[in-house]
Amino acid sequence: MKGVGLVLAVVLFTMSAAACVPGPTTQQHLESATWLGVVGAGVGALIDNKNPWRGAVIGGAIGSLAGYGIAEVSQRAAEEAGRRRQTVTYHNPSTNEWVQADPVSYQGQTATVRTRTYQGNQMTNERYMTVPAY
């Protein structure tokens, strides 16, 4: 019974935290949250030897929130690069992660922006996004 309460608490916390994020949820947000949630659940289950289910739930929740956050930073960088019509770089010094957004082309009221995510000096992700060009 204790485990069910913990699972419900983590699910409610995750859903309430996701509801507080402004702006629309895109396919990139969902994919990033899902993949990092799965990885986090696997790692959590491996780390918590006494209760792997508890570790999986906690790791999955943390991974999902981290994935959603990474996607949100990429989306904001792309929108800012499209609006400013110049390269935008965000850096997190505590984790040494970088997000760089470069406007590639403009067509009407939209801009195509290339976003790259780096861990240290190694590129981990590259996407092309279409964002409004104000």
MOWORA-V516410 format. One record per pair of residues at least 6 apart in sequence whose C-alpha atoms are under 6 Angstrom apart, sorted by sequence separation. I is the first residue (numbers start at 0). J is the second residue. D is the distance in whole Angstrom. If there is no record, write none. Layout:
I_J_D ; I_J_D
This chain:
80_86_6 ; 90_96_6 ; 104_110_6 ; 116_122_6 ; 117_123_5 ; 44_51_4 ; 47_54_5 ; 80_87_5 ; 90_97_5 ; 104_111_5 ; 116_123_6 ; 89_97_6 ; 103_111_6 ; 116_124_5 ; 89_98_5 ; 103_112_5 ; 115_124_6 ; 44_54_5 ; 88_98_6 ; 102_112_4 ; 115_125_4 ; 43_54_4 ; 44_55_4 ; 88_99_4 ; 101_112_5 ; 114_125_6 ; 43_55_5 ; 87_99_6 ; 101_113_5 ; 114_126_5 ; 87_100_5 ; 100_113_6 ; 113_126_6 ; 86_100_6 ; 100_114_4 ; 113_127_4 ; 40_55_4 ; 43_58_5 ; 86_101_5 ; 99_114_6 ; 112_127_6 ; 99_115_5 ; 112_128_5 ; 98_115_6 ; 111_128_6 ; 40_58_5 ; 98_116_5 ; 111_129_5 ; 39_58_4 ; 40_59_4 ; 97_116_6 ; 110_129_6 ; 39_59_5 ; 97_117_5 ; 110_130_5 ; 81_102_6 ; 96_117_6 ; 109_130_6 ; 37_59_6 ; 96_118_5 ; 109_131_4 ; 110_132_5 ; 36_59_4 ; 39_62_5 ; 77_100_5 ; 96_119_6 ; 108_131_6 ; 109_132_5 ; 76_100_6 ; 95_119_5 ; 108_132_5 ; 36_62_4 ; 35_62_5 ; 36_63_4 ; 35_63_6 ; 81_110_6 ; 32_63_4 ; 35_66_5 ; 32_66_4 ; 31_66_5 ; 32_67_5 ; 77_112_6 ; 31_67_6 ; 28_67_5 ; 28_70_5 ; 82_132_5 ; 81_132_5 ; 82_133_6 ; 78_130_6
